[in-house]
Amino acid sequence: MRDWQVLEEVWQVIQDRAEHPSAESYVSSVLTHRKGVDKSLEKVGEEAVEFILAAKNQVPERTVSEAADLLFHLLVALRASDTDVADVLDELAARRK
Ligand SMILES: N=c1c2ncn([C@@H]3O[C@H](COP(=O)(O)OP(=O)(O)OP(=O)(O)O)[C@@H](O)[C@H]3O)c2ncn1[C@@H]1O[C@H](COP(=O)(O)O)[C@@H](O)[C@H]1O
């Protein structure tokens, strides 16, 4: 799949993991971490740095992989901070000229 729908699907899975936590789920483990929202924010920071380094060093495969990590962890952090991704999309839409 190569369209934006995959982001919607991942967001829906994150909602499901939040509402029905399971021991095997990575998303559940982050959302229920003892550090609370800080765990997901740490991951966003880590992945942002890794993405910057890959892009700066012009390593195309790692740039793609780190961008995927960053988008994923950003979605988890939005959920962890009770922010609806629909509001983020509305904000982007409102900025359209
Ligand atoms: N896209 C992802 C995704 N990307 C990365 N990861 C996991 O993120 C974790 C952290 O990766 P790192 O490389 O940073 O590993 P680490 O530093 O040892 O991890 P930390 O201890 O710092 O958290 C790894 O366990 C990866 O498997 C992901 N886990 C899940 N998803 C999506 O989320 C869905 C639900 O996953 P579960 O919640 O596991 O069912 C999956 O179907 C996927 O669509």
The ligand as a Tripos MOL2 file, in Angstrom:
@<TRIPOS>MOLECULE
LIG
   44    47     1     0     0
SMALL
NO_CHARGES

@<TRIPOS>ATOM
      1 N1          4.8180    0.9360   12.9840 N.2       1 LIG1
      2 C1          5.0350    0.3170   14.0340 C.ar      1 LIG1
      3 C2          6.3560    0.3160   14.6350 C.ar      1 LIG1
      4 N2          7.5250    0.8980   14.2710 N.ar      1 LIG1
      5 C3          8.4050    0.5590   15.2280 C.ar      1 LIG1
      6 N3          7.8360   -0.2140   16.1710 N.ar      1 LIG1
      7 C4          8.4380   -0.7770   17.3870 C.3       1 LIG1
      8 O1          9.0200    0.2410   18.1330 O.3       1 LIG1
      9 C5          9.9170   -0.3520   19.0500 C.3       1 LIG1
     10 C6         11.0250    0.6180   19.3530 C.3       1 LIG1
     11 O2         11.9690    0.5580   18.3380 O.3       1 LIG1
     12 P1         13.4640    0.9800   18.6310 P.3       1 LIG1
     13 O3         14.2240    0.6670   17.4200 O.co2     1 LIG1
     14 O4         13.4940    2.3920   19.0910 O.co2     1 LIG1
     15 O5         13.8570   -0.0360   19.7990 O.3       1 LIG1
     16 P2         14.3000    0.2040   21.2990 P.3       1 LIG1
     17 O6         15.1450    1.4270   21.3830 O.co2     1 LIG1
     18 O7         14.8570   -1.0790   21.7730 O.co2     1 LIG1
     19 O8         12.8800    0.4730   22.0430 O.3       1 LIG1
     20 P3         12.5400    1.2480   23.3850 P.3       1 LIG1
     21 O9         12.8430    0.3330   24.5260 O.co2     1 LIG1
     22 O10        13.3310    2.5470   23.4210 O.co2     1 LIG1
     23 O11        11.0430    1.5400   23.2830 O.co2     1 LIG1
     24 C7         10.3260   -1.7000   18.4730 C.3       1 LIG1
     25 O12         9.8300   -2.7300   19.3080 O.3       1 LIG1
     26 C8          9.6090   -1.7230   17.1240 C.3       1 LIG1
     27 O13         9.1290   -2.9970   16.8040 O.3       1 LIG1
     28 C9          6.5500   -0.3880   15.8370 C.ar      1 LIG1
     29 N4          5.5550   -1.0670   16.4650 N.ar      1 LIG1
     30 C10         4.3130   -1.0620   15.8960 C.ar      1 LIG1
     31 N5          4.0370   -0.3890   14.7080 N.ar      1 LIG1
     32 C11         2.6350   -0.3580   14.1760 C.3       1 LIG1
     33 O14         1.7360   -0.4650   15.2560 O.3       1 LIG1
     34 C12         0.8630   -1.5630   15.0470 C.3       1 LIG1
     35 C13         0.4960   -2.1780   16.3780 C.3       1 LIG1
     36 O15         1.6340   -2.7680   16.9600 O.3       1 LIG1
     37 P4          1.4870   -3.5530   18.3590 P.3       1 LIG1
     38 O16         1.0010   -2.5440   19.3500 O.co2     1 LIG1
     39 O17         2.8570   -4.0830   18.6850 O.co2     1 LIG1
     40 O18         0.4870   -4.6410   18.1280 O.co2     1 LIG1
     41 C14         1.6210   -2.5220   14.1140 C.3       1 LIG1
     42 O19         0.7480   -3.3290   13.3890 O.3       1 LIG1
     43 C15         2.3440   -1.5220   13.2250 C.3       1 LIG1
     44 O20         1.4430   -1.0310   12.2200 O.3       1 LIG1
@<TRIPOS>BOND
     1     1     2 2
     2     2     3 ar
     3     2    31 ar
     4     3     4 ar
     5     3    28 ar
     6     4     5 ar
     7     5     6 ar
     8     6     7 1
     9     6    28 ar
    10     7     8 1
    11     7    26 1
    12     8     9 1
    13     9    10 1
    14     9    24 1
    15    10    11 1
    16    11    12 1
    17    12    13 2
    18    12    14 1
    19    12    15 1
    20    15    16 1
    21    16    17 2
    22    16    18 1
    23    16    19 1
    24    19    20 1
    25    20    21 2
    26    20    22 1
    27    20    23 1
    28    24    25 1
    29    24    26 1
    30    26    27 1
    31    28    29 ar
    32    29    30 ar
    33    30    31 ar
    34    31    32 1
    35    32    33 1
    36    32    43 1
    37    33    34 1
    38    34    35 1
    39    34    41 1
    40    35    36 1
    41    36    37 1
    42    37    38 2
    43    37    39 1
    44    37    40 1
    45    41    42 1
    46    41    43 1
    47    43    44 1
@<TRIPOS>SUBSTRUCTURE
     1 LIG1         1 GROUP 0 **** ****
